[in-house]
Amino acid sequence: MLFHIILHWSWFKTIIKKNLIAKNRNVIMLSTIFILVAITGYVSWLIDLKGNHELLRRIILEIHDKISIIFLIFLLLHVVKRFKWYPKTLSRIRDN
């Protein structure tokens, strides 16, 4: 996912510069939710390394789990919405 965001970084900048956020709000939401999932995952891991904060770690892991479910739903919607794009792009790649 991080590679995908880096790959489309110029697209994100164009969306922001041309104020097209409302038109692409699902992709922006998916990216934001992914970042939240990653942050909560890393924070819980860092808390585990520090030790002595098991309750805080469990709370952050619960938040991480709930946000991950929301992320999975948005990801599935994202892929289904672009399902027709995949065969068209593959055929273009093969034709070149």
C-alpha positions in Angstrom: 0.0 0.0 0.0 2.8 2.4 0.8 4.4 1.6 -2.5 1.1 2.4 -4.2 0.8 5.8 -2.4 4.4 6.6 -3.5 3.7 5.5 -7.0 0.7 7.8 -7.2 2.2 10.7 -5.3 2.0 13.1 -8.2 -1.7 12.3 -8.5 -2.3 13.2 -4.9 -0.5 16.5 -5.4 -2.6 17.3 -8.5 -5.8 16.5 -6.5 -4.8 18.9 -3.8 -3.6 21.7 -6.2 -6.7 21.6 -8.4 -9.1 21.2 -5.4 -10.5 17.9 -6.6 -10.7 16.3 -3.2 -14.5 16.1 -3.2 -14.5 14.2 -6.4 -11.9 11.7 -5.1 -12.9 11.5 -1.5 -13.1 7.7 -1.4 -9.4 7.4 -2.4 -8.5 10.1 0.1 -10.4 8.3 2.8 -8.8 5.0 1.9 -5.3 6.5 2.1 -6.1 8.3 5.4 -7.5 5.1 7.0 -4.4 3.2 5.8 -2.1 5.7 7.5 -4.1 5.4 10.7 -3.9 1.6 10.6 -0.2 1.8 10.0 0.4 4.4 12.8 -1.6 2.5 15.4 0.1 -0.8 14.4 3.6 0.8 14.8 2.7 2.6 18.0 1.5 -0.6 19.7 4.7 -2.4 18.6 6.8 0.4 20.0 4.9 0.3 23.3 5.5 -3.4 23.4 9.2 -2.8 23.0 9.3 -0.3 25.8 7.3 -2.6 28.1 5.3 -1.7 31.3 2.3 -0.3 29.4 0.3 -3.4 28.6 -3.1 -1.7 29.1 -2.2 1.2 26.7 -0.9 -1.3 24.2 -4.1 -3.3 24.3 -6.2 -0.2 23.9 -4.2 0.9 20.8 -4.4 -2.6 19.4 -8.2 -2.6 19.8 -8.3 0.7 18.0 -6.0 -0.7 15.3 -8.3 -3.7 14.9 -11.4 -1.6 14.5 -9.8 0.8 12.0 -8.4 -2.2 10.1 -11.9 -3.6 9.5 -13.0 -0.2 8.2 -9.9 -0.1 6.0 -10.7 -3.6 4.6 -14.2 -2.5 3.6 -12.9 0.7 1.9 -10.2 -1.4 0.1 -12.8 -3.9 -1.2 -15.0 -1.0 -2.4 -12.0 0.6 -4.1 -11.0 -2.6 -5.9 -14.6 -3.5 -6.9 -15.2 0.0 -8.3 -12.1 -0.3 -10.5 -12.7 -3.9 -11.5 -13.3 -3.1 -15.2 -10.1 -1.1 -15.3 -7.9 -4.1 -14.6 -8.6 -6.2 -17.8 -8.5 -3.1 -20.0 -5.1 -2.1 -18.7 -3.7 -5.6 -19.0 -4.8 -5.8 -22.6 -3.2 -2.4 -23.3 0.0 -3.6 -21.7 0.0 -6.9 -23.8 -0.7 -4.9 -27.0 2.3 -2.7 -26.6 
